[in-house]
């Protein structure tokens, strides 16, 4: 049972390492959706194993032999290290995407001239910017 748990941890670590490498590599990669699905399934399987261990044998860690315990601790440590790097790279990619969308939206507003001015009853000029519709072609 512990070997299955270790295998799940090692598999999740490998997928996160591959995802991080691809995010850092130049060019477009179209298979991130599959990686997300695989990561989600592995995390669900890990949570299920942990719940199963907690229900059936809450002292299962204490019953592991030294070699299996060492493998488990190494797998957990490796997963933690890879997850930190992966989270950092993903956060940066999300920030870059947000910055890029902001720049595109600002340029679209500038080009479309959707800025308007309204004179109030007291003679004060209020400027507003209406939303500019933006379409993303994800097939490029």
C-alpha positions, 0 to 999 in steps of 0.5 A: 500500500505504501508503494502505491502511495510513493508511486503517486508522489513520484508521478506527480513530481515528474509531471510538475518537473516536466510542466516547469521545464516546458513553462521555462522553455521558449515557444508554445506548448499545447498540452498544458491542459492534459498536464493539468488533468493528470495533476488533478487526478494524481492529487485526487488519488493521493488524497484518496490514499491518505484518507484510506490510510487514515480510515483503515490504519492511522498508524501506517507510517509507524509500521513501515520498514526503514527502506520504505520509510526513507523512500516515502520521505524522499518522495515527499521532500522531492515533491515539496521542492518541485512544487515550490519551483512549479508554483513560482513559475506558474505564478510568474506566467500568470502575472505575465499573461495578466500584464500582457492582457492589460497592455492589449486592453490599454492599446485597444482603448487608445485605438478605438477612441472609446473615451468620452467626456460628459459635462455636468450641470455645474459645468464640470467635465467628467471623462469616462472610458467605456469597455473595448471588446477584445477577442482572443484567438487561441488557435494561433 
